[in-house]
Amino acid sequence: RRTMYLIKWKGFADNTWERLANISIELIAKFKEAYRDFKGNHLGVELLNKRRRRGNIEYYMR
């Protein structure tokens, strides 16, 4: 099982799914911190849909 992140690239129209190994650890930490309140709870991320595709589970978040 692996975590993948949907990345919106600046200056490019297409988004891509990337493995954690392909993304800066510092950027992931900043992303996670941006969605926490003062108690450490996640904010602003809502699960819209979950599906299985090609043997993987995909989550659509907002």
N, CA, C and O atoms as a GROMACS GRO file, in nm:
protein
  248
    1ARG      N    1   0.085  -0.118   0.000
    1ARG     CA    2   0.000   0.000   0.000
    1ARG      C    3   0.090   0.123   0.000
    1ARG      O    4   0.188   0.130   0.074
    2ARG      N    5   0.055   0.219  -0.082
    2ARG     CA    6   0.135   0.341  -0.090
    2ARG      C    7   0.044   0.462  -0.096
    2ARG      O    8  -0.066   0.457  -0.149
    3THR      N    9   0.092   0.570  -0.040
    3THR     CA   10   0.019   0.696  -0.044
    3THR      C   11   0.063   0.773  -0.167
    3THR      O   12   0.182   0.783  -0.197
    4MET      N   13  -0.035   0.828  -0.238
    4MET     CA   14  -0.005   0.910  -0.354
    4MET      C   15  -0.074   1.044  -0.336
    4MET      O   16  -0.183   1.053  -0.279
    5TYR      N   17  -0.010   1.148  -0.385
    5TYR     CA   18  -0.062   1.284  -0.374
    5TYR      C   19  -0.092   1.337  -0.513
    5TYR      O   20  -0.012   1.321  -0.605
    6LEU      N   21  -0.208   1.402  -0.528
    6LEU     CA   22  -0.242   1.467  -0.653
    6LEU      C   23  -0.178   1.605  -0.651
    6LEU      O   24  -0.211   1.689  -0.567
    7ILE      N   25  -0.086   1.627  -0.743
    7ILE     CA   26  -0.008   1.750  -0.746
    7ILE      C   27  -0.057   1.842  -0.857
    7ILE      O   28  -0.069   1.800  -0.972
    8LYS      N   29  -0.086   1.965  -0.821
    8LYS     CA   30  -0.118   2.069  -0.920
    8LYS      C   31   0.011   2.147  -0.942
    8LYS      O   32   0.062   2.212  -0.850
    9TRP      N   33   0.064   2.141  -1.064
    9TRP     CA   34   0.191   2.202  -1.097
    9TRP      C   35   0.170   2.344  -1.145
    9TRP      O   36   0.082   2.371  -1.228
   10LYS      N   37   0.250   2.436  -1.094
   10LYS     CA   38   0.245   2.575  -1.140
   10LYS      C   39   0.291   2.582  -1.285
   10LYS      O   40   0.395   2.525  -1.321
   11GLY      N   41   0.213   2.652  -1.368
   11GLY     CA   42   0.251   2.670  -1.507
   11GLY      C   43   0.213   2.556  -1.599
   11GLY      O   44   0.242   2.561  -1.719
   12PHE      N   45   0.149   2.450  -1.545
   12PHE     CA   46   0.108   2.336  -1.627
   12PHE      C   47  -0.040   2.310  -1.606
   12PHE      O   48  -0.091   2.326  -1.495
   13ALA      N   49  -0.108   2.270  -1.712
   13ALA     CA   50  -0.253   2.246  -1.704
   13ALA      C   51  -0.286   2.113  -1.637
   13ALA      O   52  -0.388   2.102  -1.569
   14ASP      N   53  -0.202   2.013  -1.657
   14ASP     CA   54  -0.232   1.878  -1.607
   14ASP      C   55  -0.180   1.856  -1.466
   14ASP      O   56  -0.070   1.898  -1.431
   15ASN      N   57  -0.262   1.790  -1.384
   15ASN     CA   58  -0.221   1.746  -1.251
   15ASN      C   59  -0.172   1.603  -1.262
   15ASN      O   60  -0.213   1.530  -1.353
   16THR      N   61  -0.084   1.561  -1.171
   16THR     CA   62  -0.034   1.424  -1.174
   16THR      C   63  -0.038   1.363  -1.034
   16THR      O   64  -0.026   1.433  -0.934
   17TRP      N   65  -0.055   1.231  -1.030
   17TRP     CA   66  -0.046   1.157  -0.904
   17TRP      C   67   0.100   1.120  -0.883
   17TRP      O   68   0.164   1.063  -0.971
   18GLU      N   69   0.152   1.154  -0.767
   18GLU     CA   70   0.294   1.130  -0.737
   18GLU      C   71   0.309   1.052  -0.607
   18GLU      O   72   0.234   1.072  -0.511
   19ARG      N   73   0.407   0.962  -0.605
   19ARG     CA   74   0.441   0.890  -0.483
   19ARG      C   75   0.515   0.984  -0.388
   19ARG      O   76   0.573   1.084  -0.431
   20LEU      N   77   0.511   0.951  -0.261
   20LEU     CA   78   0.581   1.031  -0.161
   20LEU      C   79   0.730   1.043  -0.193
   20LEU      O   80   0.790   1.147  -0.168
   21ALA      N   81   0.788   0.937  -0.248
   21ALA     CA   82   0.932   0.938  -0.279
   21ALA      C   83   0.968   1.044  -0.384
   21ALA      O   84   1.084   1.084  -0.393
   22ASN      N   85   0.870   1.089  -0.462
   22ASN     CA   86   0.895   1.187  -0.568
   22ASN      C   87   0.868   1.330  -0.524
   22ASN      O   88   0.881   1.423  -0.604
   23ILE      N   89   0.832   1.349  -0.396
   23ILE     CA   90   0.794   1.482  -0.348
   23ILE      C   91   0.884   1.519  -0.230
   23ILE      O   92   0.923   1.433  -0.151
   24SER      N   93   0.916   1.645  -0.220
   24SER     CA   94   0.997   1.695  -0.110
   24SER      C   95   0.926   1.671   0.024
   24SER      O   96   0.809   1.706   0.040
   25ILE      N   97   0.995   1.612   0.119
   25ILE     CA   98   0.939   1.587   0.252
   25ILE      C   99   0.899   1.719   0.318
   25ILE      O  100   0.798   1.725   0.389
   26GLU      N  101   0.977   1.823   0.294
   26GLU     CA  102   0.946   1.954   0.352
   26GLU      C  103   0.814   2.009   0.299
   26GLU      O  104   0.736   2.068   0.374
   27LEU      N  105   0.787   1.989   0.169
   27LEU     CA  106   0.660   2.035   0.112
   27LEU      C  107   0.541   1.960   0.169
   27LEU      O  108   0.436   2.019   0.195
   28ILE      N  109   0.557   1.830   0.189
   28ILE     CA  110   0.448   1.750   0.248
   28ILE      C  111   0.423   1.797   0.391
   28ILE      O  112   0.308   1.810   0.432
   29ALA      N  113   0.528   1.822   0.467
   29ALA     CA  114   0.512   1.870   0.605
   29ALA      C  115   0.441   2.005   0.608
   29ALA      O  116   0.354   2.026   0.692
   30LYS      N  117   0.477   2.095   0.517
   30LYS     CA  118   0.410   2.226   0.511
   30LYS      C  119   0.263   2.211   0.474
   30LYS      O  120   0.178   2.280   0.530
   31PHE      N  121   0.233   2.121   0.381
   31PHE     CA  122   0.095   2.096   0.342
   31PHE      C  123   0.014   2.045   0.461
   31PHE      O  124  -0.096   2.095   0.488
   32LYS      N  125   0.068   1.947   0.533
   32LYS     CA  126  -0.004   1.891   0.648
   32LYS      C  127  -0.023   1.994   0.758
   32LYS      O  128  -0.130   2.000   0.819
   33GLU      N  129   0.077   2.076   0.784
   33GLU     CA  130   0.066   2.180   0.886
   33GLU      C  131  -0.038   2.285   0.851
   33GLU      O  132  -0.107   2.338   0.938
   34ALA      N  133  -0.050   2.316   0.722
   34ALA     CA  134  -0.145   2.418   0.678
   34ALA      C  135  -0.290   2.378   0.705
   34ALA      O  136  -0.378   2.464   0.710
   35TYR      N  137  -0.316   2.249   0.722
   35TYR     CA  138  -0.452   2.200   0.743
   35TYR      C  139  -0.474   2.148   0.884
   35TYR      O  140  -0.552   2.055   0.905
   36ARG      N  141  -0.405   2.206   0.982
   36ARG     CA  142  -0.425   2.170   1.123
   36ARG      C  143  -0.468   2.292   1.202
   36ARG      O  144  -0.426   2.404   1.174
   37ASP      N  145  -0.555   2.269   1.301
   37ASP     CA  146  -0.590   2.379   1.390
   37ASP      C  147  -0.495   2.379   1.510
   37ASP      O  148  -0.400   2.302   1.512
   38PHE      N  149  -0.521   2.463   1.608
   38PHE     CA  150  -0.430   2.474   1.722
   38PHE      C  151  -0.426   2.349   1.808
   38PHE      O  152  -0.334   2.332   1.888
   39LYS      N  153  -0.525   2.258   1.794
   39LYS     CA  154  -0.526   2.133   1.870
   39LYS      C  155  -0.463   2.018   1.791
   39LYS      O  156  -0.450   1.907   1.842
   40GLY      N  157  -0.423   2.045   1.668
   40GLY     CA  158  -0.361   1.941   1.586
   40GLY      C  159  -0.458   1.865   1.498
   40GLY      O  160  -0.419   1.770   1.431
   41ASN      N  161  -0.585   1.906   1.497
   41ASN     CA  162  -0.685   1.840   1.414
   41ASN      C  163  -0.675   1.891   1.270
   41ASN      O  164  -0.642   2.008   1.246
   42HIS      N  165  -0.703   1.804   1.176
   42HIS     CA  166  -0.700   1.844   1.035
   42HIS      C  167  -0.821   1.930   1.002
   42HIS      O  168  -0.932   1.902   1.047
   43LEU      N  169  -0.799   2.034   0.923
   43LEU     CA  170  -0.904   2.126   0.880
   43LEU      C  171  -0.908   2.136   0.729
   43LEU      O  172  -0.808   2.112   0.662
   44GLY      N  173  -1.022   2.171   0.677
   44GLY     CA  174  -1.033   2.210   0.538
   44GLY      C  175  -1.019   2.100   0.435
   44GLY      O  176  -1.017   2.128   0.316
   45VAL      N  177  -1.010   1.975   0.477
   45VAL     CA  178  -1.000   1.866   0.382
   45VAL      C  179  -1.123   1.779   0.399
   45VAL      O  180  -1.152   1.731   0.509
   46GLU      N  181  -1.194   1.760   0.289
   46GLU     CA  182  -1.319   1.684   0.293
   46GLU      C  183  -1.311   1.570   0.192
   46GLU      O  184  -1.273   1.591   0.077
   47LEU      N  185  -1.346   1.449   0.235
   47LEU     CA  186  -1.349   1.334   0.145
   47LEU      C  187  -1.474   1.343   0.060
   47LEU      O  188  -1.586   1.340   0.112
   48LEU      N  189  -1.457   1.353  -0.072
   48LEU     CA  190  -1.570   1.363  -0.164
   48LEU      C  191  -1.611   1.227  -0.218
   48LEU      O  192  -1.730   1.199  -0.235
   49ASN      N  193  -1.512   1.142  -0.244
   49ASN     CA  194  -1.541   1.012  -0.303
   49ASN      C  195  -1.424   0.918  -0.279
   49ASN      O  196  -1.310   0.962  -0.263
   50LYS      N  197  -1.454   0.789  -0.278
   50LYS     CA  198  -1.351   0.686  -0.262
   50LYS      C  199  -1.387   0.576  -0.360
   50LYS      O  200  -1.502   0.533  -0.365
   51ARG      N  201  -1.289   0.528  -0.438
   51ARG     CA  202  -1.318   0.421  -0.532
   51ARG      C  203  -1.194   0.334  -0.552
   51ARG      O  204  -1.081   0.376  -0.526
   52ARG      N  205  -1.219   0.213  -0.599
   52ARG     CA  206  -1.110   0.122  -0.632
   52ARG      C  207  -1.091   0.126  -0.783
   52ARG      O  208  -1.186   0.111  -0.860
   53ARG      N  209  -0.966   0.148  -0.824
   53ARG     CA  210  -0.935   0.155  -0.967
   53ARG      C  211  -0.802   0.085  -0.992
   53ARG      O  212  -0.700   0.120  -0.932
   54ARG      N  213  -0.804  -0.012  -1.080
   54ARG     CA  214  -0.684  -0.090  -1.114
   54ARG      C  215  -0.616  -0.146  -0.991
   54ARG      O  216  -0.493  -0.148  -0.983
   55GLY      N  217  -0.694  -0.192  -0.896
   55GLY     CA  218  -0.639  -0.252  -0.776
   55GLY      C  219  -0.597  -0.154  -0.668
   55GLY      O  220  -0.554  -0.197  -0.561
   56ASN      N  221  -0.608  -0.025  -0.693
   56ASN     CA  222  -0.572   0.078  -0.596
   56ASN      C  223  -0.696   0.150  -0.547
   56ASN      O  224  -0.796   0.158  -0.620
   57ILE      N  225  -0.692   0.201  -0.427
   57ILE     CA  226  -0.801   0.283  -0.376
   57ILE      C  227  -0.765   0.428  -0.400
   57ILE      O  228  -0.656   0.474  -0.364
   58GLU      N  229  -0.858   0.502  -0.462
   58GLU     CA  230  -0.837   0.644  -0.488
   58GLU      C  231  -0.934   0.724  -0.402
   58GLU      O  232  -1.051   0.688  -0.388
   59TYR      N  233  -0.884   0.832  -0.344
   59TYR     CA  234  -0.965   0.921  -0.262
   59TYR      C  235  -0.970   1.057  -0.332
   59TYR      O  236  -0.867   1.110  -0.372
   60TYR      N  237  -1.090   1.112  -0.345
   60TYR     CA  238  -1.106   1.246  -0.401
   60TYR      C  239  -1.138   1.339  -0.287
   60TYR      O  240  -1.240   1.325  -0.219
   61MET      N  241  -1.049   1.436  -0.266
   61MET     CA  242  -1.059   1.527  -0.152
   61MET      C  243  -1.081   1.670  -0.200
   61MET      O  244  -1.047   1.706  -0.312
   62ARG      N  245  -1.140   1.749  -0.112
   62ARG     CA  246  -1.152   1.892  -0.138
   62ARG      C  247  -1.100   1.965  -0.017
   62ARG      O  248  -1.100   2.088  -0.015
   0.00000   0.00000   0.00000
